[in-house]
Amino acid sequence: MKFSDGYWLLRAGVEAAYPIEVHDVTTGAGEVVVHASTRPIRHRGDTLKGPVVTLGLTSPMADVIGVKITHFSGETPKEPAFALTTDGAHEAKVVDDVGGVVMTAGALSVRVHRGEQWRVDFTADGRTLTSSGTKGIGFMTLDGVHHVREQLVLGVGDAVYGLGERFGPLVKNGQTVDIWNADGGTSSEQAYKNVPFFLTNAGYGIFVNHPGHVSFEVGSEAVSKVQFSVEGQSLEYFLIYGPTPREILRKYTALTGRPALPPAWSFGLWLSTSFTTDYDEQTVSGFIDGMLERDLPLSVFHFDCFWMREQHWCDFEWDPRTFPDPAGMLERLRARGLHISLWINPYIAQRSPMFAEGKANGYLLRRPNGDVWQWDLWQPGMALVDFTNPAARAWYASKLDALLEQGVDCFKTDFGERVPTDVVYHDGSDPERMHNYYTHLYNKTVFDLLRERRGEGEAVVFARSATAGGQQFPVHWGGDCEATYESMAESLRGGLSLGLSGFGYWSHDIGGFEGTPTAAVFKRWIAFGLLSSHSRLHGSASYRVPWLFDEESVDVLRRFTKLKLRLMPYLDQAARQASTEGVPMMRAMVVEFPDDPGCAHLERQYMLGDDLLVAPVFSDDGDVSYYVPEGRWTHFLTGETVQGPRWVRDRCDFLTAPVLVRPNTILPVGAVDDRPDYDYAEGVTLHAYELADGDHVTVVGDTTFRTHRQGDEIRVEAEGAPSQWRLLLVGTRAVDAVDGGALGSHPDGVVVDASGAAVALRGIR
């Protein structure tokens, strides 16, 4: 929200008050309270009027400092609130002297200066990260509505990332961003997943602790400031010091929650009925038979909306006209090794038997006059489940539990964005704060049921909407994109932006959702989709089975599906890293290379895990440009090498895409290419690329490989060794001697078949 008219003036209808100078400071155990006047205090008479700014400083953990700006403190606390994790053993240090008061938490400090001009500096490791200066903090009244605002300095070259799954430019500088969930597709400034958190390449991130509407002006109102504001009497934010983006994400997700680890089977290929297409069990069986006949490995089959009767969504009852024997059908599908996903949403149509049940028991959102809130936009007369009511959550979960009993494995938790504010919640939650947070309760209800019924590590949803903390309930997908290259690119920007907001896993509709892609778009999107965290074939009014496009589409899908399945030992590492450290599987280049200015704005390529660079192709003719950071990188699919840093232009056929391996990498490649869930260590091949001298640790399943290189000698030891594994030295011409294995030839180098727990190679050339 903009409050100014240019640099000097305020907009019409705006009144403002800013802290001028510190009036007094109170310190306690790990906390500071500063009172600042908003007018010069020349004599006692100047103290008779306000407002006074109250600035509270706290620290929930090392390298994180919370700032709370308050005008009137008499506001009744409102729900919901984000659940934050604190380090109970941590206490920040406070020093109060004539120059100001300083709070230090780990390597991060904040100083509130005493003096004639108001200034708050955040510093770490001897440098200033950012500051709130004169007229930075403000109480802004717009047409009688009170807002609290903060402005922090953006230094020269500072770039801002994150704020949820946003489909515009990856770097948010120059943008106005409203944190307000909306069902706006992937081609607008609206977003399904709004997160009031951003990180910078300047060593810090900011999390605004407000679940409702937060307005960000990122170098867009004041071009050298990032501004955020909320309606009300107080604003709280946390500054998180990294200094690297990885460390910022690690600490942010420690504060707001780490992603659960999805089951291994979820990383395989998902196939959908699509949305408004006609389908029954014969259609489903035909798709599955077609995949099997063409050697296209399939892990999950998804039934979209019309598994239920039209105008009854959601009653969670199979349409008896098309699926007369759902339990038998599910048993037949599971016997073929498939997992089953069903589409659901949190809306209850008037024709659903659940509507009357929910109305009678108070399970649906109500208007202030007691009527059930309804509209016709998605389903005729639909209402919303009130997830603040524990009985409503149990009721909703019980309907899904019956489907799990039938043999369903997971749910696509669609919608949850168009949540009204003219409603009354069971627990008295503030409707404005619940608008974004509603989806958190919705997805948590479903995820908790799956975790309870299927067990830890087996729960997974396919969610569209989210806010801060929603990363705990994976997986999320990008929503309604169009079947074009432009939409493919905007989807990638959205996924990278979401990853920079703390979400570890992300997917998208291969081929685009709206419209029918050309064969070329479909084939290019297949490569992108199978080189993503999760991979789903899904459309709106047309099917996404490859043989309906052309025969080469079948070959492309087979090629990249099997590639992903062979990469599962490596992808499993990246998935576990996302769960334990909060680093996303699909990473913007700036996450891995924060010191390379060439990576700051890259949004058409990404790192998949630590060591694979992926550059999707966005053209029929296969022309693709991408940036290669420093070092000699190797094309995984072709074996060619490229020396960075430099820009590269390639031309790829449909069966290839730039997938480059980082130098000094040991990449584990599995022996199985027909399913994602297997013993990753059994028969694994360790591909060694440009190894530098020193130690390397590679974890594959329950096996740890320790590799040591010294000059022309390499030794690999396996703890918890599988019965057979291999070491492939990519690009190596010869090895003089091998202990503990049999030496063989390989098109990409030399290979050693190891039958024991250790192998040593000497005379590598």
C-alpha positions in Angstrom: 0.0 0.0 0.0 1.4 3.4 -1.0 1.0 6.3 1.4 3.1 9.0 -0.3 2.6 11.2 -3.3 6.1 11.2 -4.7 9.0 11.6 -2.3 8.0 14.7 -0.4 4.2 14.6 0.0 1.6 12.3 1.5 -1.3 11.1 -0.6 -4.7 12.8 -0.1 -6.4 11.4 3.0 -3.2 10.2 4.6 -2.0 11.4 8.0 1.3 10.2 9.4 3.3 10.1 12.7 6.9 9.0 12.9 9.3 8.4 15.8 11.6 11.4 16.3 13.9 10.3 19.1 14.2 7.9 21.9 12.3 9.0 25.0 13.2 6.2 27.4 14.4 2.5 27.3 13.4 -0.4 29.5 15.6 -3.5 29.4 14.9 -7.0 30.9 16.0 -10.5 30.5 16.5 -10.8 26.7 14.1 -8.0 25.8 14.0 -4.3 25.2 11.2 -1.8 25.2 11.8 1.6 23.6 9.4 4.5 23.8 9.9 7.2 21.1 8.1 10.5 20.8 6.7 11.6 17.5 7.3 15.3 18.2 10.3 17.1 19.6 10.1 17.3 23.4 11.2 20.8 24.3 9.3 21.2 27.6 6.8 19.2 29.6 3.9 20.5 27.6 5.1 18.6 24.6 4.5 15.3 26.4 0.8 15.9 26.7 -0.1 14.7 23.2 0.7 11.5 21.3 1.2 9.3 19.6 4.1 7.6 21.2 5.8 4.7 19.3 6.5 1.6 21.4 9.3 -0.5 20.0 9.7 -4.0 21.5 12.8 -6.1 20.7 13.0 -9.9 21.4 14.9 -12.9 20.1 13.4 -16.3 19.6 16.7 -17.9 18.6 20.3 -17.0 17.6 20.6 -14.8 14.5 16.9 -13.8 14.7 15.6 -10.6 16.2 11.9 -9.7 16.5 10.7 -6.1 16.3 7.2 -5.2 17.4 5.9 -1.7 16.6 2.9 -0.6 18.6 0.6 2.4 18.8 -2.3 1.5 21.0 -1.6 -1.6 23.1 -5.2 -2.0 24.3 -6.2 -4.0 21.2 -7.6 -7.4 22.1 -5.3 -10.1 20.8 -6.7 -11.7 17.7 -6.5 -15.2 16.3 -5.3 -17.0 14.3 -1.6 -16.5 14.9 1.4 -18.3 13.3 2.8 -21.1 15.5 6.5 -20.2 15.9 9.2 -22.3 17.4 11.6 -20.7 19.8 14.9 -21.8 21.4 14.2 -21.9 25.1 17.8 -22.0 26.0 18.6 -18.9 24.0 18.7 -15.4 25.6 19.8 -12.3 23.7 22.3 -10.0 25.3 21.4 -6.4 25.9 23.7 -3.4 26.4 22.3 0.1 27.1 24.6 3.0 27.0 24.6 6.7 26.1 24.8 6.0 22.4 21.8 3.7 22.3 20.6 0.3 23.3 21.9 -2.8 21.5 20.4 -6.3 21.5 22.7 -9.1 20.2 21.4 -12.6 19.2 24.2 -14.8 17.9 26.0 -12.9 15.2 23.1 -10.5 14.7 22.7 -7.2 16.5 20.2 -4.4 16.5 21.0 -0.9 17.7 18.4 1.8 18.5 20.3 5.0 18.5 19.9 7.8 20.9 20.2 11.2 19.3 18.5 13.9 17.4 17.5 11.7 14.5 15.7 8.3 14.8 17.6 5.3 13.4 17.6 1.6 14.0 20.5 -0.4 12.5 20.8 -4.1 12.0 24.4 -5.3 11.9 26.3 -8.6 11.7 29.9 -9.5 11.3 31.0 -5.9 11.3 28.7 -4.6 8.6 25.2 -3.0 8.5 22.6 -5.2 6.9 19.8 -2.7 6.7 18.4 0.2 8.7 15.1 1.9 9.6 15.8 5.6 9.5 13.9 8.9 9.6 10.2 8.3 8.7 10.9 4.6 8.3 8.5 3.5 11.0 5.1 5.2 10.7 1.6 5.3 12.0 -0.3 5.9 8.8 -4.0 6.8 8.9 -5.7 6.5 5.5 -9.2 7.8 5.3 -9.6 7.1 9.0 -8.1 3.6 8.9 -5.0 3.1 11.0 -1.9 1.2 9.5 1.5 0.5 10.9 4.4 0.8 8.4 8.0 -0.1 8.4 10.6 0.9 5.7 14.0 -0.8 5.6 16.9 0.4 3.4 17.8 -1.5 0.2 21.4 -1.1 -0.5 22.9 -0.8 -4.0 22.6 -4.2 -5.7 20.3 -5.6 -3.0 17.8 -8.0 -4.5 14.6 -9.2 -2.8 13.1 -12.7 -3.3 10.2 -14.8 -2.1 6.8 -13.6 -0.8 5.2 -16.8 -1.8 4.6 -18.4 -5.2 4.6 -15.4 -7.4 4.6 -15.7 -11.1 6.1 -12.3 -12.1 9.9 -11.6 -12.1 11.8 -13.6 -9.6 13.5 -10.5 -8.2 10.8 -8.5 -6.5 12.4 -5.1 -6.6 10.0 -2.6 -8.2 6.9 -4.6 -7.3 3.9 -4.1 -5.1 3.0 -7.4 -3.5 -0.2 -8.0 -1.5 -0.2 -11.0 0.8 -3.8 -12.1 0.1 -4.6 -15.5 -1.2 -6.5 -15.5 -4.5 -7.6 -17.9 -7.2 -6.0 -15.9 -10.0 -4.2 -18.4 -12.2 -0.5 -18.2 -12.9 -0.6 -15.2 -15.2 -1.4 -12.3 -12.9 0.0 -10.6 -9.8 -2.3 -12.6 -7.6 -1.1 -15.8 -6.0 -2.5 -19.0 -4.5 0.3 -19.2 -1.9 1.1 -15.9 -0.2 3.9 -15.8 2.4 4.9 -12.7 4.3 8.5 -13.6 4.1 11.3 -12.4 1.8 15.0 -13.0 1.7 17.7 -10.9 0.2 21.2 -11.3 -1.3 22.4 -8.9 1.4 22.5 -11.5 4.1 19.1 -11.3 5.8 15.5 -12.1 5.4 12.3 -10.6 6.9 9.3 -12.4 8.2 6.2 -10.3 9.0 4.3 -12.1 11.8 0.8 -11.4 10.5 -1.4 -14.1 9.0 -3.7 -11.6 7.3 -3.2 -8.9 4.7 0.3 -7.5 4.5 1.2 -5.0 1.9 4.7 -4.9 0.5 6.2 -2.1 -1.5 9.6 -3.5 -2.7 11.5 -0.5 -4.0 8.2 0.6 -5.6 7.1 3.5 -3.4 10.5 4.6 -2.1 12.9 3.1 -4.6 15.7 2.5 -2.1 13.4 1.0 0.6 11.5 -2.2 1.1 8.2 -1.3 2.9 5.6 -3.4 4.6 2.4 -2.4 6.4 -0.6 -3.9 8.1 -3.9 -2.5 9.1 -4.3 -2.2 12.9 -2.4 -0.9 15.9 0.8 -3.0 15.8 3.2 -4.7 13.4 5.7 -7.4 14.3 8.5 -8.7 12.1 11.6 -10.8 12.5 14.9 -10.1 10.9 16.8 -13.3 10.1 20.5 -13.2 9.5 22.1 -15.8 7.2 24.4 -14.7 5.9 23.7 -17.0 2.9 20.3 -17.7 1.4 20.6 -21.3 2.5 21.2 -20.2 6.1 18.3 -17.7 6.0 16.0 -20.5 4.8 17.3 -22.9 7.4 16.6 -20.4 10.2 13.3 -19.3 8.8 12.0 -22.8 8.6 13.3 -23.5 12.0 11.1 -20.7 13.2 7.9 -21.5 11.1 8.2 -25.3 10.5 10.2 -27.7 8.3 8.5 -29.7 5.5 7.6 -33.3 6.2 9.4 -35.9 4.1 7.0 -37.2 1.4 6.9 -40.9 0.7 9.3 -42.2 -1.9 6.4 -43.4 -4.2 5.2 -39.8 -4.5 8.3 -38.8 -6.5 7.3 -41.1 -9.4 5.0 -40.1 -12.3 1.4 -39.1 -11.5 -1.3 -39.4 -14.2 -4.7 -37.8 -14.0 -8.1 -38.2 -15.6 -7.9 -34.5 -16.2 -10.8 -32.2 -15.2 -13.8 -31.9 -17.4 -13.0 -34.8 -19.7 -15.3 -37.9 -19.8 -14.0 -40.9 -17.9 -15.0 -44.1 -16.1 -13.2 -47.2 -15.0 -12.7 -48.3 -18.6 -11.1 -45.0 -19.5 -8.8 -45.2 -16.5 -7.9 -48.8 -17.2 -7.2 -47.9 -20.9 -4.8 -45.1 -19.8 -3.0 -47.4 -17.4 -2.8 -50.2 -20.0 -1.5 -47.8 -22.6 1.3 -46.7 -20.2 2.2 -50.3 -19.4 2.3 -51.3 -23.0 4.6 -48.4 -23.9 7.0 -49.1 -21.0 6.0 -45.8 -19.2 6.4 -46.3 -15.5 3.5 -44.9 -13.5 3.3 -44.5 -9.7 0.1 -42.6 -8.9 -3.3 -42.4 -10.6 -5.3 -39.3 -9.8 -9.1 -39.0 -10.1 -10.1 -35.4 -10.6 -13.4 -33.6 -9.7 -15.9 -35.8 -11.5 -15.2 -38.9 -9.5 -18.1 -37.3 -7.6 -21.5 -36.3 -9.1 -21.7 -32.9 -10.6 -23.2 -30.2 -8.3 -22.5 -32.4 -5.3 -18.9 -31.4 -4.6 -18.0 -32.3 -2.0 -20.0 -35.2 -0.7 -17.1 -37.6 -1.0 -19.3 -40.2 -2.7 -18.3 -41.9 -6.0 -20.6 -41.2 -8.9 -22.4 -44.6 -9.2 -23.1 -43.9 -12.9 -19.4 -44.1 -13.9 -17.9 -45.9 -10.9 -20.4 -48.5 -9.7 -17.8 -50.6 -7.9 -15.2 -48.1 -6.5 -13.8 -50.4 -3.8 -13.3 -53.2 -6.4 -11.8 -50.7 -8.9 -9.3 -49.4 -6.3 -8.3 -52.9 -5.4 -7.7 -53.7 -9.0 -5.6 -50.5 -9.5 -3.6 -51.1 -6.3 -2.9 -54.7 -7.5 -1.1 -53.1 -10.4 1.3 -51.3 -8.0 -0.4 -48.0 -8.2 -1.2 -45.5 -5.5 -4.5 -43.6 -5.7 -5.1 -39.9 -5.3 -8.6 -38.2 -5.2 -9.5 -34.5 -5.8 -11.2 -32.8 -2.9 -11.9 -29.2 -1.7 -13.2 -27.6 1.5 -16.4 -26.4 -0.1 -19.8 -28.1 0.4 -22.4 -27.7 -2.4 -26.1 -27.2 -1.4 -27.1 -30.5 -3.1 -24.5 -32.4 -1.1 -26.1 -34.4 1.8 -23.2 -33.0 3.8 -24.7 -29.5 3.5 -27.7 -30.2 5.7 -25.6 -32.2 8.1 -23.0 -29.4 8.3 -25.7 -26.7 8.7 -27.5 -28.5 11.5 -24.3 -29.1 13.5 -22.7 -25.7 13.0 -19.8 -27.1 10.9 -20.2 -24.4 8.1 -19.1 -20.8 8.1 -21.9 -18.4 9.0 -22.7 -14.8 8.4 -23.0 -12.4 11.4 -26.8 -12.9 11.3 -26.4 -16.7 11.7 -27.1 -17.7 8.1 -24.8 -20.1 6.4 -22.5 -18.2 4.1 -23.1 -19.3 0.5 -22.5 -18.3 -3.1 -22.7 -19.9 -6.5 -19.2 -19.1 -7.9 -17.8 -22.6 -7.9 -20.7 -25.0 -7.0 -24.3 -23.9 -6.8 -25.1 -22.7 -3.3 -21.8 -23.8 -1.9 -20.6 -23.2 1.7 -17.3 -23.6 3.5 -16.3 -25.9 6.2 -15.3 -24.0 9.4 -12.0 -25.6 10.3 -11.7 -23.6 13.5 -14.4 -25.9 14.9 -12.7 -29.1 16.2 -15.9 -31.1 15.6 -16.1 -29.8 12.0 -12.5 -30.9 11.4 -13.3 -34.4 12.8 -16.5 -34.6 10.7 -14.6 -33.6 7.5 -11.7 -36.0 8.3 -14.2 -38.9 8.9 -15.5 -38.5 5.4 -12.0 -38.8 4.0 -11.2 -41.7 6.4 -13.9 -43.8 4.7 -12.2 -43.2 1.4 -8.9 -44.3 2.9 -10.6 -47.5 4.0 -11.6 -48.1 0.4 -8.0 -48.0 -0.7 -7.3 -44.3 -1.5 -3.7 -43.2 -0.6 -3.7 -39.4 -0.7 -5.8 -36.3 -1.7 -5.4 -33.3 -4.0 -6.4 -30.6 -1.6 -7.6 -28.0 -4.2 -8.9 -24.5 -3.6 -9.0 -22.7 -0.2 -8.2 -19.2 -1.5 -11.6 -17.5 -2.0 -12.3 -17.2 1.7 -14.9 -14.5 2.7 -14.3 -12.0 5.4 -18.0 -11.2 6.2 -18.3 -14.4 8.3 -18.2 -15.5 11.9 -15.8 -18.3 12.9 -16.6 -20.9 15.6 -13.6 -20.0 17.7 -14.0 -16.2 17.2 -11.1 -15.9 14.8 -10.7 -12.6 13.0 -12.0 -13.1 9.4 -9.2 -10.9 7.9 -6.5 -12.9 9.6 -8.2 -16.1 8.7 -8.4 -15.4 5.0 -4.9 -16.6 4.3 -4.7 -18.9 7.3 -7.8 -20.9 6.4 -5.8 -23.1 4.0 -3.4 -23.9 6.7 -6.1 -25.5 8.8 -7.6 -27.2 5.8 -4.4 -28.8 4.7 -3.3 -29.6 8.2 -6.6 -31.5 8.8 -6.1 -33.7 5.7 -2.4 -34.2 6.3 -2.8 -35.1 9.9 -5.4 -37.7 9.0 -3.1 -39.2 6.4 -0.2 -39.3 8.8 -2.3 -40.9 11.5 -3.8 -43.6 9.1 -0.9 -44.2 6.8 2.0 -43.6 9.2 4.8 -41.2 9.6 6.5 -40.6 6.2 3.6 -41.9 4.2 1.4 -38.7 4.2 1.3 -36.5 1.2 -1.2 -34.1 -0.3 -1.2 -32.2 -3.6 -2.2 -28.7 -2.3 -2.8 -25.5 -4.2 -3.1 -22.8 -1.6 -0.9 -22.0 1.4 0.7 -19.4 3.6 3.6 -19.3 6.0 4.0 -22.6 7.8 2.1 -24.5 5.1 5.4 -26.0 3.9 4.9 -28.5 6.7 2.2 -30.2 4.7 3.7 -31.1 1.2 3.4 -31.3 -1.7 2.2 -28.0 -3.4 1.6 -27.5 -7.1 1.5 -24.4 -9.2 -2.2 -24.1 -10.1 -4.0 -23.2 -13.3 -1.4 -22.5 -15.9 -2.0 -22.3 -19.7 -0.6 -24.7 -22.3 2.1 -22.3 -23.6 5.8 -21.7 -23.2 5.0 -18.3 -21.6 3.0 -20.1 -18.9 5.6 -22.8 -18.5 8.1 -20.0 -17.7 5.8 -18.2 -15.3 5.2 -21.5 -13.6 8.9 -22.0 -13.1 9.2 -18.5 -11.6 6.4 -19.3 -9.2 8.1 -22.5 -8.1 11.4 -20.9 -7.5 9.8 -18.0 -5.7 8.0 -20.5 -3.5 11.2 -22.4 -2.8 12.7 -19.0 -1.7 9.7 -18.8 0.8 10.6 -22.0 2.7 8.7 -24.6 0.7 10.7 -27.7 0.0 8.7 -29.5 -2.7 6.8 -28.2 -5.7 5.1 -29.4 -8.8 3.1 -28.2 -11.8 0.7 -29.5 -14.5 2.9 -31.0 -17.3 1.7 -29.5 -20.6 -0.3 -26.8 -18.9 -3.8 -27.0 -17.4 -5.9 -24.7 -19.6 -6.1 -25.5 -23.3 -4.3 -28.3 -25.1 -0.6 -27.9 -25.7 1.0 -28.5 -29.1 3.1 -31.6 -29.2 6.3 -29.5 -29.0 5.1 -27.6 -25.9 4.1 -30.9 -24.3 7.4 -32.6 -25.0 9.4 -29.6 -23.6 7.2 -29.5 -20.6 7.7 -33.2 -19.9 11.5 -32.7 -19.5 10.8 -29.8 -17.1 8.2 -31.8 -15.2 10.3 -34.9 -14.7 13.2 -32.7 -13.5 11.0 -31.2 -10.8 10.4 -32.3 -7.3 7.1 -34.0 -8.2 5.7 -34.8 -11.6 2.1 -34.9 -12.7 0.3 -35.2 -16.1 -2.9 -33.2 -15.7 -5.1 -31.0 -17.9 -8.5 -29.3 -17.9 -10.6 -30.2 -20.9 -8.1 -32.6 -22.6 -6.2 -35.7 -21.6 -2.5 -35.7 -21.0 -1.5 -39.3 -22.1 1.4 -38.9 -24.5 0.2 -41.0 -27.4 -2.6 -38.5 -28.1 0.1 -35.9 -29.1 2.6 -38.0 -31.2 4.7 -41.0 -30.9 7.8 -39.0 -30.0 6.0 -37.7 -26.9 5.9 -41.3 -25.7 9.7 -41.6 -26.2 10.3 -38.3 -24.4 8.1 -39.3 -21.5 9.8 -42.7 -21.2 13.2 -41.1 -21.4 12.7 -38.5 -18.7 10.6 -40.7 -16.4 13.2 -43.4 -16.4 15.9 -40.7 -15.9 14.2 -39.4 -12.8 13.7 -42.9 -11.4 17.4 -43.6 -11.9 18.2 -40.4 -10.1 16.1 -41.3 -7.1 19.2 -42.0 -4.9 20.3 -38.5 -5.5 16.8 -37.0 -5.3 16.2 -38.8 -2.0 19.2 -36.9 -0.6 17.8 -33.6 -1.8 14.3 -34.5 -0.4 15.8 -35.3 3.0 17.8 -32.1 2.9 14.6 -30.1 2.3 12.9 -31.8 5.3 15.8 -31.5 7.8 17.4 -28.2 6.7 14.6 -26.3 4.9 16.5 -26.0 1.6 14.2 -26.6 -1.3 14.8 -29.4 -3.8 14.4 -26.9 -6.7 16.5 -23.9 -6.0 17.0 -20.6 -7.6 20.6 -20.2 -8.7 21.2 -17.5 -6.1 20.7 -20.0 -3.3 23.7 -22.1 -4.4 25.8 -19.2 -5.8 25.1 -16.1 -3.7 28.5 -14.6 -4.4 28.2 -14.9 -8.2 26.4 -11.7 -9.4 25.6 -13.6 -12.6 23.1 -15.7 -10.7 21.2 -12.9 -8.9 18.4 -12.5 -11.5 18.4 -16.0 -13.2 14.8 -17.3 -13.4 14.9 -19.7 -16.4 17.1 -22.3 -14.8 17.6 -23.8 -11.4 19.6 -26.2 -9.3 17.9 -29.6 -8.6 19.5 -30.5 -5.3 23.1 -29.4 -4.6 24.7 -30.6 -7.8 22.4 -30.6 -10.9 21.8 -27.5 -13.0 18.6 -27.7 -15.0 17.8 -25.3 -17.9 14.3 -26.1 -19.3 13.9 -25.4 -23.0 11.1 -22.9 -23.9 11.1 -23.2 -27.7 10.0 -25.5 -30.5 13.4 -25.4 -32.2 15.3 -26.2 -29.0 17.3 -23.0 -28.7 18.1 -22.5 -25.0 20.5 -20.1 -23.2 21.7 -20.6 -19.7 24.5 -19.4 -17.4 27.2 -21.8 -16.1 28.9 -20.7 -12.8 32.6 -21.2 -12.3 34.3 -24.5 -12.8 34.1 -27.3 -15.4 30.6 -28.7 -15.6 29.5 -31.9 -17.3 26.3 -32.5 -19.3 24.8 -35.5 -17.6 23.0 -36.7 -20.7 25.8 -36.2 -23.3 29.1 -36.2 -21.3 30.2 -33.0 -22.9 31.9 -30.4 -20.6 31.6 -26.7 -20.4 33.9 -24.3 -18.5 32.3 -21.5 -16.5 31.6 -18.8 -15.7 30.0 -18.1 -19.0 26.7 -18.0 -20.8 26.0 -20.9 -23.1 23.7 -21.2 -26.1 22.6 -24.8 -27.0 20.1 -26.4 -29.4 18.4 -29.5 -27.9 16.3 -32.1 -29.6 13.2 -33.3 -27.7 15.0 -36.1 -26.0 17.6 -33.9 -24.4 17.7 -30.9 -22.1 20.6 -29.1 -20.4 21.2 -31.1 -17.2 24.7 -30.2 -15.9 26.6 -31.8 -13.1 28.6 -29.5 -10.8 32.3 -30.1 -10.6 33.6 -31.9 -7.5 30.4 -34.0 -7.3 29.7 -37.6 -6.6 26.3 -38.3 -8.1 24.6 -41.6 -7.0 22.6 -43.2 -9.8 20.3 -46.0 -9.1 19.9 -49.4 -10.8 16.1 -49.3 -11.1 14.2 -47.3 -13.7 10.6 -48.6 -13.4 9.6 -47.3 -9.9 10.7 -44.6 -7.5 10.6 -46.6 -4.3 13.5 -49.1 -4.2 16.7 -49.9 -2.3 18.7 -47.0 -3.5 22.0 -48.5 -2.4 21.6 -51.9 -4.1 23.5 -51.8 -7.4 24.0 -48.0 -7.1 26.7 -46.4 -9.3 28.6 -43.4 -7.9 29.4 -41.0 -10.8 32.4 -39.0 -9.9 32.9 -35.6 -11.7 36.0 -33.5 -11.5 36.8 -34.6 -8.0 39.1 -32.3 -6.1 41.5 -33.6 -3.4 39.9 -34.2 0.0 37.1 -36.1 1.5 33.6 -36.6 0.2 30.6 -38.1 1.9 27.7 -39.6 -0.1 24.6 -41.0 1.7 22.5 -43.4 -0.2 19.6 -44.9 1.8 21.2 -46.5 4.8 24.7 -46.6 3.2 27.4 -43.9 3.7 30.1 -43.8 1.0 33.3 -42.0 2.1 35.5 -41.0 -0.8 39.0 -39.6 -0.4 41.1 -38.3 -3.3 44.7 -37.5 -3.1 46.3 -36.6 -6.4 46.0 -39.7 -8.7 44.6 -42.0 -6.0 41.0 -42.5 -4.9 39.7 -44.7 -2.1 36.0 -45.3 -1.4 34.7 -47.0 1.7 31.1 -48.0 2.3 29.5 -48.2 5.7 26.4 -50.4 5.7 27.6 -51.5 2.3 25.2 -53.0 -0.2 26.1 -56.3 -1.9 27.1 -54.5 -5.1 27.9 -51.0 -6.1 30.0 -49.3 -8.8 32.2 -46.2 -9.1 32.2 -44.4 -12.4 35.0 -41.9 -13.0 33.4 -39.7 -15.6 35.9 -38.4 -18.1 38.8 -40.4 -16.7 41.0 -42.1 -19.4 42.8 -44.8 -17.4 43.5 -46.3 -14.0 46.7 -48.3 -13.4 45.6 -50.4 -10.4 42.4 -51.4 -8.6 42.0 -53.0 -5.2 38.7 -54.4 -4.1 36.9 -54.3 -7.5 36.9 -55.2 -11.1 37.9 -52.6 -13.6 35.8 -52.1 -16.8 35.2 -49.7 -19.6 32.4 -47.2 -19.9 31.6 -44.7 -22.7 31.9 -41.8 -20.2 35.1 -42.9 -18.4 36.3 -45.9 -16.4 34.1 -48.0 -14.1 34.9 -50.2 -11.1 32.5 -52.9 -10.0 32.9 -53.1 -6.2 31.8 -56.3 -4.4 33.2 -55.3 -0.9 33.0 -52.4 1.5 36.0 -50.6 0.0 37.8 -50.0 -3.3 41.1 -48.2 -4.0 42.3 -46.9 -7.4 45.8 -45.7 -8.2 47.4 -44.1 -11.2 44.3 -42.2 -12.4 44.9 -40.3 -15.6 
